[in-house]
Amino acid sequence: MRVFGKSLLAGAGMLAAALVLWLFMRDVHIPILTLPKVGIVLMVIGGLEICHAVYLRVRRNASRNR
């Protein structure tokens, strides 16, 4: 699998896991972190990973057109 596919898959997986944490773990309390906040952080990281994958794809296609 190429870098684009790996990054896109990792970002989508992080985004899905974060959404589960954010939606369904509101009642779970651990002493250090709250799981919904961890979910929000993972959503941001997953979104950035997807944006990076799209950027790599666009840059690769632009270099082929030259």
C-alpha positions in Angstrom: 0.0 0.0 0.0 1.3 3.4 -0.8 1.9 6.3 1.6 -1.4 7.9 0.5 -3.4 4.8 1.3 -1.7 4.2 4.6 -2.2 7.8 5.8 -5.8 7.9 4.7 -6.5 4.6 6.4 -4.7 5.6 9.6 -6.5 8.9 9.7 -9.9 7.4 9.1 -9.3 4.8 11.8 -8.3 7.4 14.3 -11.3 9.5 13.4 -13.6 6.5 13.9 -12.0 5.5 17.2 -12.2 9.1 18.4 -15.8 9.4 17.5 -16.6 6.3 19.5 -14.7 7.7 22.5 -16.4 11.1 22.2 -19.9 9.8 21.8 -20.1 6.7 24.0 -17.5 7.2 26.8 -19.0 10.3 28.5 -19.9 8.4 31.7 -16.5 6.8 32.1 -14.2 8.8 34.4 -10.6 8.0 35.0 -8.4 10.1 37.3 -6.0 11.7 34.8 -7.9 12.3 31.6 -11.5 12.3 30.4 -12.1 10.1 27.5 -14.3 12.5 25.5 -11.4 15.0 25.6 -9.0 12.3 24.4 -11.6 11.6 21.6 -11.5 15.3 20.5 -7.7 15.3 20.4 -7.7 12.1 18.4 -10.3 13.6 16.0 -8.0 16.5 15.4 -5.0 14.2 14.8 -7.1 11.9 12.5 -8.3 14.9 10.5 -4.8 16.2 10.1 -3.7 12.8 8.9 -6.4 12.7 6.3 -5.5 16.3 5.2 -1.9 15.2 4.9 -2.8 12.2 2.8 -4.9 14.4 0.4 -2.0 16.9 0.2 0.4 14.1 -0.8 -2.0 12.8 -3.4 -2.6 16.3 -4.9 1.1 17.1 -4.9 1.9 13.7 -6.6 -0.7 14.3 -9.3 0.5 17.9 -9.9 4.1 16.6 -10.4 2.9 14.1 -12.9 1.1 16.7 -15.0 4.3 18.7 -15.6 
